[in-house]
């Protein structure tokens, strides 16, 4: 009897688990009742969707039973959202025509909503749009987002700066896991190739509630490119040429999907010579090369969805020190970095009738080598500074292996009335090991654990969201000997922090949106700040860590106002960010081997500012766009000194034309942009004033349709007037080395 009962129960569960639930319908124009072709139908919670055919019809199969939000979007129409009960009969939806640009679902926030529905304001840009504007690298591209800048060492090394905070104060997420690649270092770039990245999202402000330590300044979230739609195959050949650095970039992609299985693979490579500044001088050893492989396997069937992704990136990046050899070679000179980065991630989702489980795990291996002109034991014998390296690779002076295991477990609780709630745990296990002659940081082990809960409450015009979180970081390091023979003692520290966030959004008639968010965040001090004891050659100073440093703890108030009409949009964002125990480096008055000694210390700080913008697309000239945005940030210590590496105020004006219609030629665009960067008259400690400048850019492009394939062509130019200028966020500024001069980017992409 018991066996019969178990067999019956197993059969019932199996039937529920693998029963087929489909949904189909038609999308029409609300004004003409004509079908809408190529409209996107997407279920954010299920991460599954499709597109309408020429008759406006769509069908999606293998859906789990339950209530899920459906998002319908199409160019030229206002996005539409509605909760759908699955299984469901055939549905019919009418979209209202609108000149407002199509909204996308935001992935970096917990409830996966449209931007207009989010309580927290999140900036989003597709990488294709950033490339249209002539971005040389991904780090260069994100600096075009309001409130985001780029801390650079030449063209090949760039780090995101969000409202004046960077390095370990900004988290980068890729493939759904936090990217760990020794990001504390000034001479460490982002380490991610833009090819194979679909879009970027930027959370501006503390996001420790969702992401734990190091998200004190914000989060840069990189969304990988999507798989092919069900039962389809696609491929692409892409190439770019950069006139300034005589650089080129090529990428090959293939993907295919059945109803349940999805496959994707992409290989890319890029080679750049030294860039030329506006005064017609090539900046020695700013050359860089990159090879990148991305692959993915996805599976989705009714109650389960899995996504396995892998990314290998190898970068060879020259470290510029002074202007010397004028060359267009692409092999790096000494000193240079050779970096291998592996990212393996698995995203698992289980769907139940009224709830779901989400488990992400990730493994990363970062192998960072640095080659210099003077290595012991004669490893680099015969090589001088500025000499081209060829043949067998010399022994590295510095080699660090960073291994990281991440996990992120979230449970989406059953919806209770208007409440949606998520609870979860996150963690990280990380080891750092040294194999070179030099040590920047000691061998160490880091263990993170965090537990959190967040809830969202929805009313007709109001939305509220809040949450709490507790984190613990355990950090253990080995002792080591410095070059001077002194011993840096081992560290065994624990850092704890409670954090929370609360926000409210008011929306009136799809036109006016007001958001107010209050959030706290924290950052545990990194190994460099705790244990440094040696010469920093790039900064010409001797740096000492401070093993007694405490958490940085911040609190930010963020107000965002947005007005949207069919032909006019404007926004105002204002923030105030108070940081207790801000960590910075300060002179001690001592010298070691004639180098001034600096030590890491702490003091309270405050950052404030915001962004304001306007976008006009007048009727009936909906294809015409006039955009203007202004951004400002000020950072000061309580003692009155200004913080270093704060971007100067800037004003960007863009005039662009976009014409989507056309049987053969579609997606036509052209733009002209002027970015004015004002004087930075409030330099931080050890900085000098930086003069302002204006950069003129322009570009145009189109898509040519050949039946089932599309050829996309574009030409974009930056710094068209070949201005000789220095950015305040350039690490080459102390050497009076100018940023990149006039640069044309010619792009071609064949998609089938």
PABAKOL-893602 format. One record per residue (C-alpha): x, y, z. Coordinates in pm, whole numbers, plus 32768, in hexadecimal, padded with zeros to 4 digits. Layout:
REM PABAKOL-893602
XYZ;...
REM end
This chain:
REM PABAKOL-893602
800080008000;811B80EC805F;81CF80A37F15;809280EA7E50;806B82347F0A;81D682967EC3;81B7823D7D53;807683087D3B;811A84307DEB;8250841D7D0C;817384147BD7;80B085437C50;81EC86097C9B;828785A77B4E;814B86107A98;814E87607B48;82C0878F7B08;82BF87437996;815F87A1792B;815E887D77F6;80D989E07824;80C88ABF76F4;805B8C2376B4;80088CC87569;7F698E0574ED;7F7B8F307407;800C908F7431;7F5C91B27384;7F8993277352;7E9093D1743F;7E4594E67342;7E2F942471F9;7DEB92BD7275;7EFC92487188;7FDF912E7201;813091927294;825190D671F8;838D907F72BD;830090E37411;83B7904B753C;82EE8F777630;83B58F2B7768;837C8E8F78BF;848C8F2779A0;84628E2D7ABC;84808D0979CA;85848DB478ED;84CA8D3077C0;842E8DDF7699;83EE8DF17524;83988EE3740C;825F8F14733C;824F8EAB71CF;81D58F8270AC;806E8F44711C;80B88FBE727D;80938E5D7308;81688DB67410;817A8C6D74CA;824F8BF975F2;82548A937671;82E689D8779E;827A8AD9789F;824A8A857A11;80F78AAE7AB2;80C08BEA7B7E;809A8D647B67;81B18E1C7AB0;81EA8F7C7A32;81F18F9B78B7;82A290BF780D;8250912076A5;832F921F75F7;836C92977498;841D93BF73F6;832794DC73C7;8237946274D7;82179491764F;827F9357770C;8161928E77A1;816491B678DE;805990CF7967;804B8FA97A56;7FE48E6D799F;7F5A8D2F7A3A;7FF18BF87999;7F588B297901;7E948C2E7842;7DBE8C3F770D;7E1A8D1075DE;7E4E8E7D7637;7E408FC0756F;7F0A90F575D1;7EFF9252753D;8038932B7544;802094A67544;81059557744B;820D962C74F8;834A96E5749A;83DF969275F0;84FB959E75C5;84AF9430760C;84E493C47775;859F928D77DB;858991AD790C;868D92017A18;874790C77A89;882B91577B98;870A91A07C87;865890807D37;84F9908F7CA3;855890AE7B2F;847791CF7ACE;847292D779C0;8539940F7A0F;83FA94DB7A3E;837D93D97B3B;84BD93C77C0A;84C8946F7D5E;8640949A7D2E;86B995607C00;87A4948C7B2D;8858950279F3;8858940C78D1;89069415777E;8932930C7673;8A9C92CD7614;8A4092FA74A5;89CD945A74F9;8B1194A475B4;8BD794217489;8B0D950573A6;8B9E9626746A;8D0195B4741F;8D6B9503755F;8ECA94717543;8E9B9388766E;8D7A932B7754;8E0A940B7867;8E14952A776F;8CAD94E57705;8C0D94ED785E;8C9F9647789C;8B9396C677AC;8A86967878B2;8A2797A3798C;8ACE978B7AE2;8BD2968E7A69;8D3A96D77A0A;8E7A961979BD;8FBC960D7A89;90BF95C2797D;922C956F794B;923F959877D4;9139950676EC;915A939B775C;912B93BD78D6;8FE794517958;8F1594337A92;8DAF94AA7AC9;8D7A95DB7BA4;8C17960A7C28;8BCF975D7CC1;8D3797877D2F;8D7596287DBC;8E3F95177D10;8F1C93E17D36;8EAB93117E64;8D8993FE7E9F;8CDA93937D5D;8C72922B7D1B;8C7391977BBE;8B8C90727B71;8BAC8F987A3C;8AED8E5879EB;8A298E967B2B;8B5A8E797C14;8C3C8F837CAA;8D7C8FB37BE4;8EB78F857CB4;8FFD8FE27C08;90CF90A77D02;8FF691D77CB9;909392A57DD1;91C492F57CF9;91E3943A7C34;928893857B10;918492707AF8;907D929879E9;8F19921879D7;8F8790D17933;8E4A90987869;8E2A90AD76EE;8CF49162766D;8CB3905A7561;8BB58F6775EF;8B2A906476E7;89C490C37693;898A91EC7779;8A0F929E78AD;894B931179DD;89CA94077AE0;894A94257C45;89C495777CC5;89E8956E7E3D;8A0C946D7F55;898693167EF0;8A07924B8016;88A591CE805A;88B391097F16;8A2890D07EE7;8AE090E78036;8C3A917E806D;8CDC92607F67;8B9392DD7ED1;8BB5941C7F9D;8BC994F57E65;8AEF942E7D79;8AE193077C8E;8B3A92D97B1F;8A6A91AF7AA8;8ACA91107959;89BA904278B1;8A3B8F3477C2;89AB8F217665;88708E547643;884B8CFE75A6;87978CD1745B;86198CC0746D;85868B627488;85B08A887350;86998B7972A0;88098BA27249;88D78CDD7228;8A3B8D4971DF;8AFD8E8E71C8;8C488F117146;8CB0905F71DC;8DDE913C71A2;8E4F92967211;8F71937271A8;8FFB948F727D;90C0959571C0;917B963072E5;921C94F57372;921B94417221;9153933E72E1;906392387271;8F689157731A;8EC590207288;8DBE8F377312;8D0E8DFA729D;8BCB8D7D733E;8AE68C537307;89B08BEF73CC;88938AFB73A8;87648A9B7477;8663898A747F;852A899B7553;85F189307687;87688948763E;88308A8075E2;899B8AA07575;8A788BD0753B;8BEA8C0674F4;8CAC8D43749F;8E1B8D827461;8EB58EDE7450;90088F827433;908690E67433;91DC918473F3;923892F1742B;937793B973FB;93DB94DD74D6;92D295EB74C0;932097427433;92CA98767501;924099BD747C;939F9A4E7464;93FD993C736A;94D49871745B;94AE96F97488;949E96A375FA;95A395937627;9529943F76A1;93B4948B76A6;938B936A75B0;92B392437617;923C90F7758D;9114902475F4;90888ECC75A4;8F378E627627;8E608D28761F;8CF88D1A7698;8C1B8BE47694;8ACD8B817725;89E08A5A7746;887A8A9777B1;875F89AB7806;85F88A007853;84CE891D787E;8398897A793E;840889847AAC;858189A47A81;866E8A9179D1;87EA8A6D79CC;88F28B49792F;8A638AE2792C;8B508BF378B2;8CC98C027887;8DAB8D267831;8F238D1C77F8;8FD68E6777C7;914A8E977787;91D28FF97786;9330907C7741;933D91E577B0;946492D177A5;94A193AA78D8;94FB950A7861;960395C4792A;969396D27849;968C973A76DC;97A0968B7620;97A195AB74ED;96B2962373DC;963494DB734E;94FE943B72BA;955D92DD732D;945A921B73F1;9536913974C6;955991CE7624;9693926E76AB;971F923E7807;967C926F78FB;953691C2789F;942690E3792F;93B08F8E78B9;925F8F367951;91938DF8792B;90348E0179BA;8F448CD879C5;8DD78D027A2E;8CF58BD07A48;8B8F8C057AC0;8A568B327AE5;89008BCF7B15;87EE8AE17B8E;867F8B3D7BB0;85678A617C34;83FF8AD57C08;82DE8A6F7CE5;816F8ACD7CD1;81958C067DA8;83098C287DEF;84628BE67D5C;85CA8B977DBA;86FC8C357D1D;885A8BAB7D59;898A8C447CAF;8AE78BB97CDE;8C268C397C42;8D958BDA7C33;8EA68CCD7BC6;901A8CA97B94;90E58DE47B5A;92578DBD7B01;93018F107B01;946B8F2F7A91;953D90687A7A;9684907779BD;978291837A0D;98D791EF798E;999291767AC4;995B90137B3D;9A398F527C2A;9B028E207BCC;9B318EAA7A6D;99DA8E3579FC;99AD8F667924;9B168F8F78C6;9B5090657793;99FE9117779F;99FD928B77E3;98DA9371782F;981C93C976F5;98AB929F763A;97BA91CF756C;9781907175F1;97808F5074FD;97B98DDC74FE;97B48D247649;96FF8DD77760;97E68E49787C;97AD8DE779E5;96AC8ECA7A8C;971B8FB07BA3;95BC8F9E7C2F;94CA8E7A7C14;93888E5A7CDB;92828D497CCA;912B8DB07D47;90258C9C7D65;8EC08CF27DC3;8D888C237E02;8C408CE57E14;8AE08C747E68;89988D327E6D;885C8C807EE6;870E8D387ED1;85AD8CC57F20;848D8D887E85;837A8D587F87;820D8D2C7F25;81698E7B7EE3;808C8EF38002;7F978FF97F8B;806991127EF7;81A9909C7FA1;82C48FF57EE1;83E08F7A7FBF;85378EE37F80;861E8E4B8087;87768DBD804C;88DC8D7980AB;8A1A8DD77FF2;8B828D798029;8CE18D6B7FA2;8E1A8C9D7FE4;8F5A8D327F56;90CD8CE67F60;91F08DBA7EE9;93468D1A7EAB;948D8DB57E38;95898D0C7D51;96648E2E7CDF;97918ED77D79;96CA900C7DDF;959F901B7ECA;949391277EB8;93B090747FAE;93F08F38807D;93608DDC8052;92088DF380EC;90B18D568116;8F678E158115;8E148D888178;8CD18E50814E;8B778DF781CC;8A3C8EC981B5;88CA8E9781F5;87BD8F87817C;864A8FBF813D;859E90C38065;84319106801A;836C91D27F1D;820F925D7F56;814292D37E2D;801993C17E20;7F7A946A7CF4;8059959E7CFB;814D95487E11;825C94437E38;832994027F71;845D932A7F9B;853E92E180C3;862191DE815B;8727917F825D;887090C48249;898890408327;8AE88FF682A6;8C238F5D8334;8D7A8F60828C;8E958E8E831A;8FF08EE9829A;912D8E2582E8;92828E748252;93E08DE58276;95088EB082F0;96118F1181F0;97638FBA81CE;977E910B8121;9897916B8033;993892248158;993A90E48227;982C91488321;970890618372;959C90B58331;94D68FF48431;93B88F0E83D6;92528F8683F8;91258ED3848A;90008FC6847D;8E848FB08476;8DAD90C883EA;8C3590D5842F;8B2891C283B8;89AE91F083C2;891A92B182A0;87C69310821E;871093C8810B;85B8946180E2;852295107FB8;83DF95987F2A;836C95E47DC8;824096B47D63;81C296A87BFD;80B1977D7B63;800C971F7A19;814796827980;81D797E27967;826A984E7AB3;834397717B92;83DD97D27CDF;84CC96EE7D9B;856397147EF4;865D96117F6E;872195F880B4;882B94EB80CF;895E948F8195;8A8C93CC8121;8BE093588197;8D3792F4811F;8E35922581DA;8F9C92A181A6;905991E1809C;91A6912A80C0;926C92448023;91E793408120;922692528242;937A91BD81EB;9439929680F0;95A892D58143;967993338017;96CF94207EFD;95B294817E12;968294CC7CDC;9560955A7C12;9514965C7D20;967F96987D8C;963396597EFA;965C9554800A;950894D0807F;94B9943B81D2;937993858227;92B793A2836A;924992598405;9158931084F1;907893A483E3;8F009388841C;8DDB935E832D;8D7994808251;8C0794BB829B;8B3195A281C9;89CF962981B6;893D96C2807A;880097858032;879C977F7EC4;868198487E24;861E98117CB9;850F98D07BFD;84A998777A9B;83AA990C79AA;83539850786C;826498BA775A;8250982F75F7;83449939757A;83F799C076AB;84B9992277CA;857E99B978E7;861C99347A25;86C599B77B5F;879698D67C41;882A99587D88;88EF989A7E90;89AA98C57FD6;8A9997B0803D;8B3297B8819C;8C5596C681CD;8CD3967F832B;8E3E960D8350;8E94965381E3;8FE695B18199;90F2968380EB;926B96A180E0;932597BA8193;9497982081B9;954497D28303;966698C482D3;976497A682C9;9838972D81A7;98BC95D2814D;99CE95C28044;998497307FF3;981596DC7FA9;97069789807A;9641969C8159;94C596938144;93DC95CE8227;926E956D820B;9194962B8303;9020966D8336;8F41979E8356;8DD197E68317;8D7A986881BC;8C4F98EA80FB;8BFA98DE7F89;8AD899987EEB;8A5B99FF7D95;897C99727C86;8914996D7B1B;88149A317A53;87A599F278EE;86AB9A3E77DD;8641998076A5;85679A1B7594;84DB99617467;83D99A5273D4;829E99E9731A;8283999F71FA;83FE997E71E3;840D985072CB;855297E57228;8601991F72A5;869D99167403;87379A3474C8;87DE99C7760C;88989A837719;891E9A10786B;89ED9AAA7982;8A9C99ED7A9A;8B539A607BD0;8BEE99C47D07;8CB39A587E28;8D70998B7F2B;8E0A9A13806E;8E9F999281B1;8E159A2182F6;8F649AD08322;8F119B9C81ED;8FFC9AF980F0;8F6A9A8B7FA3;8F6A991A7F46;904B98A27E2C;8FD698147CDE;8E8D98D57CD8;8E1D99147B70;8DF09A7A7AFC;8C959B037AAE;8C2A9AC37948;8B1A9B247852;8AC59A457728;89EB9AB57604;898299C074F5;88C199F173B2;885D98A47314;877C981D7204;86E996BE7203;861D963170E2;85A894CD7125;84CD94986FF2;855194166EA8;853692D16DE4;86A592B56D85;874793C16E5C;86C693C86FC2;8745943D7113;87E295707074;88809661716C;8963978F717E;89D5986372A3;8AB599817308;8B1E99AB7473;8BDA9AB47534;8C579A627693;8CD69B87775E;8DA49B2C7892;8DD39C51797E;8F059CB07A48;8F479BD67B78;8FA39CE57C6F;8F759C0A7DA3;90959B107D88;90C89A107E97;91FD99D97F66;933599A57E8C;92709A137D58;92849B527C8B;917B9C217BDF;91069B9E7A8B;90969C837972;8F529C4F78B9;8F249BE57750;8E1F9B9B7647;8E0B9A5C7578;8D499A4D7432;8CC898FE73B3;8BED988E7292;8B80975371DE;8A8B96AC70F4;8A22954E7091;8917946B7004;889F93056FEA;888292636E93;878891466E7E;87D8901A6DA0;86B08F366DDD;87088E666F10;884F8F1E6F52;88A790826FB6;89E4914B6F78;8A1992627074;8B0C9379701C;8B7E94A170EA;8C8595B370F5;8CBB96777236;8DBA977F728E;8E2D97FE73E2;8EF599387430;8EC899AA72C8;8F839AF07305;90B29A297381;90B39ADF74CC;91E89AB575A7;91539A867702;918799D1784C;906A99367911;906C996C7A89;903597F27AAC;9165979579DB;927B96F07AA3;936C9778799C;931998DF7A00;944199057AF5;952A98C579CD;946F99C878F9;940D98BB77FC;92DC9911772A;91AD983576E9;9157979D7598;91379886746D;9055986F733D;8FD4970D730A;8EEF96797201;8E48952A723B;8DCB946C7108;8CE89347715A;8C4992317090;8B6F9115710D;8ACD9000703E;89B68F4B70F7;89048E1A706C;
REM end
